[in-house]
Amino acid sequence: MEAQIPSQNLRIFLRAITCCAKIGDELYLRGRPDGLNISIVNSTRSVFFSFAFHSLFFDNYTVIDENATRCKIQLRQFLSALKVFKPFDVSNESKYILRITTEPPRVVVQYTSSDGIVRAKSLTFESSRAVHAATAQNTPGKIQCSPAVFDHPSLAKVTEVELQFRADSIKMLNFVESQPGTEKRMKTAITIRVAPPHFSQYEIPSMDRVEEEGEKEGRMEPDESKSDRMKERGDEENDIMTTPSKRTTFEGGSALPSFTSISSFSSSSASSASNASALTSSYSKPFSLIFCVKEFRALLHFTSGIGSPITLSFSQPGKPLCISLNIDRYLQANFVLATLLVRSDIE
């Protein structure tokens, strides 16, 4: 496989690799006839990031044998090879080439400057099957919005974040598990008003329906059923199962403590407020998802730099939260985050 990255797309490619560097240590590369796929999974197999660069993303793109271009490399070494030059020094006359060879097995990063100087680094790789996340295709919850609405510095240093979805707003707050001594800890909540132009779609499932499905199917899929399903399918690719945390579901107890710091996000125009009703509908109970902040902020940093809206897809607490970004015929990014099991009677 050989791909020549144009100078105007180089920053996006480097941003994607830097985003992956915040998740794990091993990067999966796969050269397909229609483009290059890169993916990564964290050590606990609870977070999965995937970037699909279409062949039109590159100036020149060729793949001879798709099966021979499935490999796994050390991400830190690959990122170091990519930064062999300074991105602002790249001009339209320079060439940046990524090559995967099998004889010998190498990933070659080559940069040719406008004055003809060639710099290249060669990395060994390990043959590997491609990985992907096993998630539901159709989910009752779907939100399309600007990634900037979730990017708030006040939650930068917290470990886990909770999103409470209501009929006309989303409350984002730092999550603190109920333990002795945590009652006096300060909590920060940010209320995001659901209204155009920041939101173009807002559909959340009814919590009553989620509770009924949880009683019938259970909130965690047994490991035995997962392995049996994977064996029956006989897929040559690896499934990355984003499973919920081992923490137990909250049972009863008092309501969450009051918040000591609250700020709001809303549209200033009256027309946006009136159009919000077209995006939302009322539900009997709020819907809540809890997940890690580190990976969430990593994907927000990448998507915010692209400037395109993101789509959030989810079904219920304990099931994966899927976030996607799509630039037609150029780039498709998918992020899968495991969520924690939470009690449904949030007040």
Secondary structure, DSSP 8 states (H G I E B T S, - for coil): -EEEE-GGGHHHHHHHHHHHHTT-SEEEEEEETTEEEEEEE-TTS-EEEEEEEEGGGSSEEE-S-SGGGEEEEEHHHHHHHHTTS-GGG--TT-EEEEEEEETTEEEEEEEE-TTS-EEEEEEE-EE---EEE---S--SEEEEE-GGGG--GGGTT-SEEEEEE-SSEEEEEE-----TT-TT---EEEEEE--TTTEEEEE---HHHHHHHHHHH-SS--HHHHHHHHHHHT-SSEEE-----S-----S-------SEEEEE--SSHHHHHHHHHH----SS-EEEEEEHHHHHHHHHHHHHHT--EEEEE-STTS-EEEEEEETTTEEEEEEE------S---
